[in-house]
């Protein structure tokens, strides 16, 4: 079957899959940069972002990070395509609001999140004041960028998620291949002398490198 992403000729259209931030995990994001950009609301995907897709509990380091981010003034929220009670449990554990069955990459979930924020704080923030963190270029990155939300891509929290995509859903792999071939974005994690990782923060942006 032909790679459908190779049929996208307009570079601007395919750039909606390129994240504004790319880090190993949500712990590695420079949240000070987000605050400097005016971000007040940060939403997070659940499966393979907050925890592995099969994990039923959150790690202490994630809970601690969320406590710190809340103390710094961020409003945090879970936005997940998952419709199970696990979404509610994680949100309860983190003491934050949630949107499940979100249907990302459709943008209505981001509008709903902003409306929740505005009702809670009696403010009128817009998509320019929101960032979204997730592990999927197709659902999280594209959904956020098309909606005007800052997009943060993280690596999957479990090998199960990567295995599932490699065997049953190859769309993300096919997309990355097209981005790589066109020099638009490359997934690269080598480290050591002469091999910098491809992770980058908001104020850096993707820099094409030659290996």
HELIX and SHEET records of a PDB file:
HELIX    1   1 UNK A    4  UNK A    7  5                                   4    
HELIX    2   2 UNK A   11  UNK A   14  1                                   4    
HELIX    3   3 UNK A   15  UNK A   17  5                                   3    
HELIX    4   4 UNK A   26  UNK A   28  5                                   3    
HELIX    5   5 UNK A   31  UNK A   36  1                                   6    
HELIX    6   6 UNK A   60  UNK A   71  1                                  12    
HELIX    7   7 UNK A   85  UNK A   94  1                                  10    
HELIX    8   8 UNK A  108  UNK A  121  1                                  14    
HELIX    9   9 UNK A  127  UNK A  129  5                                   3    
HELIX   10  10 UNK A  137  UNK A  141  3                                   5    
HELIX   11  11 UNK A  142  UNK A  147  1                                   6    
HELIX   12  12 UNK A  159  UNK A  167  1                                   9    
HELIX   13  13 UNK A  171  UNK A  181  1                                  11    
SHEET    1   A 6 UNK A  21  UNK A  23  0                                        
SHEET    2   A 6 UNK A 150  UNK A 154  1                                        
SHEET    3   A 6 UNK A 130  UNK A 134  1                                        
SHEET    4   A 6 UNK A  41  UNK A  44  1                                        
SHEET    5   A 6 UNK A  75  UNK A  79  1                                        
SHEET    6   A 6 UNK A  97  UNK A  99  1                                        
END                                                                             
